[in-house]
């Protein structure tokens, strides 16, 4: 095996794949990156057995082959090379790497010891505008449950539906205390069959990281392709592919908790509510993280009190429809939802102190519909 490429291309490729490579006592090779050259294409690949990430990089190939070396060490050395070009050659059981005036040997392991990455057949394939997918996923992933005792809610639900001229993708996440849902149109997918899949949060976080690292590159495609198989999903974006297992089980029927009728609707500037909740959070009770919201004619009062610290109250001008109402919420959950809502205004829909509170953008973002629900803290 022998190839050469620019230091920039190799550094970027290694930064994409090396993130999931890590130490594993039982399988040390999982800390390695597999460098595979076939048909004049240089491909880098890593896996942690749940997720596999691969990327193609541009380079000049002199000899094909495959070999694995420690990902972090390889990436760290290449990032420090002073020259524009990096030459890599397999010599015995080591990579000989040259760049600028530097030369090093990195010992590795044969490709035969590297875990096999399953291939995903492209029978069920959907395309989504990459920018929309990145924005939508970031609005729900924080609501995923960190408790894996219920695996079905430790991931994000992706539901593909034949809605509108091109079809629709709905993403939803919940940890039983709050729920986030976002809907975006698919890219030219008419006539699709309804399909749902639960993607592990760690996989989606990795896809988001990769999309963010490439977002300023004009050469990449405008869409990301999602390919579904029986128990796997493939995300394909330009030179990058992410393959992951999916989570088995039935996602909860979260639609049942979305209120159909409310008593009080409050509309007010989003930034003002964010500041009021932050102020109240300083005086919320430790472990409860409670803030009290009281809606009355023309106003919303945000308050908190702790007998050991003090108390805080902020009155905000608001457009209030319906009767007076009050509810106590976890300020961290409220802050997360407000941060995900775009636009200058936010709408709160309240039934009473014992039922979920709904947060919505005052004006829908074109092509995107967002919903966030917080369960109350019962007094």
C-alpha positions in Angstrom: 0.0 0.0 0.0 1.3 3.4 -0.9 -0.4 6.8 -1.4 0.1 10.5 -1.1 -2.4 13.3 -0.5 -2.5 16.9 0.8 -2.1 17.3 4.6 -5.4 19.2 4.6 -7.4 16.4 3.0 -5.9 13.7 5.3 -6.3 15.8 8.4 -10.0 16.4 7.6 -10.6 12.8 6.8 -9.1 11.6 10.0 -11.0 14.2 12.0 -14.2 12.8 10.6 -13.6 9.2 11.5 -11.3 9.3 14.5 -14.0 10.7 16.8 -15.6 7.3 17.5 -12.3 5.3 17.7 -11.4 4.7 21.4 -9.8 2.4 23.8 -11.4 -1.0 24.3 -9.7 -3.5 26.7 -11.3 -6.5 25.0 -10.8 -5.3 21.4 -7.8 -2.9 21.2 -8.2 -2.7 17.4 -11.3 -0.5 17.9 -8.8 2.3 18.6 -7.5 2.0 15.1 -8.5 3.5 11.8 -8.6 1.2 8.8 -7.0 2.7 5.7 -8.3 0.9 2.6 -7.2 1.5 -1.0 -9.2 -0.1 -3.7 -9.9 1.1 -7.3 -7.7 4.1 -6.8 -9.9 5.4 -3.9 -8.4 6.1 -0.4 -11.0 5.3 2.3 -10.6 5.7 6.1 -12.9 3.7 8.4 -13.5 3.4 12.1 -16.1 1.6 14.2 -17.1 1.0 17.9 -19.2 -2.0 16.9 -22.4 0.1 17.1 -21.5 2.8 14.7 -19.1 2.8 11.7 -17.9 5.9 10.0 -16.0 6.0 6.7 -14.8 8.8 4.4 -13.2 8.9 1.0 -10.3 11.3 0.6 -8.6 12.6 -2.6 -5.1 11.2 -3.1 -2.6 9.8 -5.6 -2.5 6.0 -5.3 0.7 4.1 -6.1 -0.3 0.7 -4.6 -3.5 -0.7 -3.2 -4.0 -2.6 0.1 -5.4 -2.1 3.5 -4.0 -1.8 7.0 -5.0 -0.3 10.4 -3.1 2.0 12.7 -4.0 3.9 16.0 -6.4 6.6 14.8 -5.5 9.3 17.4 -1.8 8.9 16.9 -2.1 9.0 13.1 -4.4 12.1 13.3 -2.2 13.9 15.8 1.0 13.3 13.7 -0.6 14.4 10.4 -2.0 17.5 12.0 1.6 18.6 13.0 3.2 18.0 9.6 4.6 21.2 8.2 4.5 20.4 4.5 1.5 20.5 2.2 1.9 16.9 1.1 1.9 13.7 3.1 3.2 10.4 1.8 2.1 7.1 3.4 3.6 3.7 2.7 3.0 0.3 4.3 6.4 -1.2 5.3 6.2 -4.5 7.2 3.9 -4.0 10.2 4.1 -0.2 10.1 3.0 2.9 8.2 5.9 5.0 7.1 4.6 8.6 7.0 6.5 11.5 5.5 5.5 15.1 5.5 7.7 18.2 5.1 11.0 17.3 6.9 9.3 14.9 9.2 9.3 11.1 8.9 7.8 8.6 11.3 6.8 4.9 11.6 3.5 4.0 13.2 3.0 0.3 14.1 -0.4 -1.2 13.4 -2.4 -4.3 12.9 -3.5 -6.2 9.7 -6.9 -5.4 8.2 -7.9 -9.0 8.7 -8.3 -8.3 12.5 -10.5 -5.2 11.9 -14.2 -5.9 12.5 -16.4 -6.3 9.5 -18.8 -3.4 8.8 -22.1 -4.7 7.4 -23.3 -3.4 4.1 -26.8 -1.8 3.9 -28.8 -2.5 0.9 -30.4 0.6 -0.7 -34.0 -0.8 -1.0 -35.5 2.0 1.2 -33.8 5.3 0.5 -34.8 8.9 1.4 -33.2 12.2 0.7 -33.4 15.2 3.0 -31.9 18.7 2.5 -28.8 18.5 4.6 -29.2 22.0 6.2 -32.8 21.2 7.2 -31.8 17.8 8.6 -29.0 19.4 10.7 -31.3 22.1 12.1 -34.2 19.7 12.7 -32.1 17.0 14.5 -30.5 19.6 16.8 -34.0 20.7 17.9 -34.9 17.2 19.3 -31.8 15.3 20.2 -31.4 17.0 23.6 -34.8 15.6 24.7 -33.6 11.9 24.4 -33.6 9.9 27.6 -30.2 9.2 29.1 -31.6 6.2 31.0 -31.2 3.1 28.8 -33.5 1.0 30.9 -36.1 2.0 28.3 -34.1 1.6 25.1 -36.9 2.7 22.8 -36.7 6.3 24.2 -32.9 6.4 24.3 -33.0 7.3 20.6 -34.7 9.6 18.2 -37.8 8.5 16.3 -37.5 9.1 12.5 -40.9 8.7 10.8 -41.1 9.0 7.0 -44.6 9.8 5.7 -46.3 10.4 2.3 -47.4 13.9 3.2 -47.2 16.9 0.9 -45.7 16.9 -2.6 -42.4 15.4 -1.6 -43.2 13.4 1.6 -42.4 14.4 5.2 -39.9 13.5 7.8 -40.9 13.7 11.5 -38.3 13.5 14.2 -39.3 13.1 17.9 -37.5 12.6 21.2 -38.7 12.2 24.8 -37.4 11.3 28.2 -40.9 11.1 29.7 -40.6 14.6 31.2 -40.5 16.6 28.0 -41.1 16.0 24.3 -39.7 17.6 21.2 -41.1 17.1 17.7 -40.1 18.6 14.4 -41.4 18.1 10.9 -39.5 18.9 7.6 -40.3 18.0 4.0 -38.3 15.3 2.2 -36.4 16.0 -1.0 -38.4 14.7 -4.0 -39.7 11.5 -2.4 -43.3 11.2 -3.8 -45.2 8.0 -3.4 -43.2 6.8 -0.4 -44.5 4.2 2.0 -44.8 5.2 5.7 -41.8 3.9 7.6 -40.4 4.5 11.1 -37.1 3.8 12.7 -35.5 4.6 16.1 -31.9 5.9 15.8 -29.6 5.9 18.8 -28.9 9.4 20.1 -25.1 8.8 19.9 -25.4 8.0 16.2 -27.4 11.1 15.4 -25.0 13.2 17.4 -22.1 11.8 15.3 -24.0 12.6 12.1 -24.7 16.2 13.4 -21.0 16.6 14.2 -20.0 15.5 10.7 -22.5 17.7 9.0 -21.4 20.7 11.0 -17.7 20.1 10.2 -18.6 20.1 6.4 -21.2 22.9 6.4 -19.0 25.5 4.8 -17.8 23.3 2.0 -19.5 24.3 -1.3 -18.5 21.1 -3.1 -20.7 18.8 -1.0 -24.2 17.8 -2.0 -27.3 19.8 -0.8 -29.0 16.6 0.5 -28.2 13.8 2.8 -29.3 10.3 2.0 -30.9 8.0 4.6 -31.0 4.3 3.7 -33.0 1.9 5.9 -32.7 -1.9 6.3 -34.3 -4.3 8.8 -32.1 -3.3 11.8 -29.7 -0.7 10.4 -29.5 2.8 9.0 -27.0 4.4 6.6 -26.4 8.1 6.4 -24.6 9.1 3.2 -23.3 12.6 2.7 -20.8 13.3 -0.1 -17.7 11.3 0.7 -18.9 10.2 4.2 -21.0 7.3 5.3 -22.3 6.5 8.8 -23.7 3.0 9.4 -25.5 2.3 12.7 -27.7 -0.3 14.2 -31.2 0.9 15.0 -33.1 0.4 18.3 -35.7 -2.4 18.4 -39.0 -1.9 20.0 -42.1 0.3 19.7 -41.8 4.0 20.2 -44.4 5.4 22.7 -47.5 6.9 21.2 -46.5 10.4 22.2 -49.3 12.0 20.2 -51.6 11.0 23.1 -49.9 13.6 25.4 -50.2 16.5 23.0 -53.1 18.6 24.4 -56.0 19.2 22.0 -57.7 21.9 24.0 -56.1 24.4 26.4 -57.4 27.0 28.8 -54.8 29.7 28.4 -52.6 30.8 25.5 -49.7 33.2 26.2 -47.6 34.9 23.5 -44.5 37.0 24.3 -41.0 37.8 23.1 -38.8 34.8 23.3 -35.6 36.6 24.4 -37.5 38.2 27.3 -38.8 34.9 28.5 -35.3 33.3 28.2 -33.9 36.1 30.5 -36.7 35.8 33.0 -36.3 32.0 33.3 -32.5 32.4 33.7 -33.1 34.9 36.5 -35.6 32.6 38.2 -33.3 29.6 37.9 -30.8 31.3 40.2 -33.3 31.0 43.1 -34.9 27.7 42.2 -34.8 24.9 44.7 -31.9 22.5 44.4 -32.9 19.2 42.9 -36.3 20.5 41.8 -35.1 23.2 39.4 -38.6 24.7 39.7 -39.9 28.0 38.3 -43.5 29.2 38.7 -45.3 30.7 35.7 -48.5 32.7 36.3 -50.5 34.1 33.4 -53.0 36.9 33.9 -54.5 39.7 31.9 -51.7 41.2 29.7 -48.8 39.6 31.6 -46.8 36.5 32.5 -45.0 36.4 35.9 -42.0 34.2 36.2 -41.0 33.5 39.8 -38.9 31.2 42.1 -38.1 31.0 45.7 -35.6 29.1 48.0 -35.8 29.5 51.7 -32.0 29.3 51.9 -31.2 31.7 49.1 -34.0 34.2 48.4 -36.6 34.8 45.8 -37.0 36.3 42.4 -40.0 37.6 40.3 -40.1 39.0 36.8 -43.3 40.4 35.2 -43.4 40.3 31.4 -45.9 41.9 29.1 -47.7 39.3 27.1 -50.8 38.7 24.9 -52.9 36.4 27.0 -56.0 34.6 25.8 -58.3 32.6 28.1 -58.5 32.6 31.8 -55.8 33.2 34.4 -53.6 30.2 34.9 -50.4 29.0 36.6 -48.0 26.1 36.2 -44.6 25.0 37.7 -42.0 23.7 35.4 -38.4 22.5 35.4 -36.4 25.6 34.3 -33.7 23.4 32.5 -36.4 21.8 30.3 -38.0 25.2 29.6 -34.6 26.7 28.7 -33.8 23.8 26.3 -37.1 24.3 24.5 -36.7 28.1 24.2 -33.2 27.7 22.8 -34.5 25.3 20.1 -37.4 27.7 19.0 -36.5 30.1 16.2 -37.9 33.5 15.7 -38.7 36.5 17.9 -41.8 35.2 19.6 -42.9 32.2 21.6 -46.4 30.8 22.4 -47.2 28.9 25.6 -50.3 26.8 25.8 -51.5 25.9 29.4 -54.3 23.6 30.5 -53.7 23.7 34.3 -51.0 23.0 36.9 -51.4 19.2 36.4 -51.1 18.9 32.6 -48.4 19.4 30.0 -47.4 22.8 28.9 -46.8 23.4 25.1 -44.2 25.7 23.7 -44.4 26.8 20.0 -42.7 29.4 17.8 -45.1 32.3 17.3 -44.5 32.0 13.6 -43.5 28.7 11.9 -40.2 28.7 10.1 -40.8 28.1 6.4 -40.7 24.3 5.7 -40.4 23.4 9.4 -42.9 22.8 12.1 -41.8 22.5 15.7 -43.5 21.5 18.9 -42.1 21.2 22.5 -43.9 19.9 25.5 -42.9 20.0 29.2 -44.5 18.0 32.0 -45.4 20.1 35.1 -43.8 19.7 38.6 -46.8 18.9 40.7 -46.9 20.8 43.9 
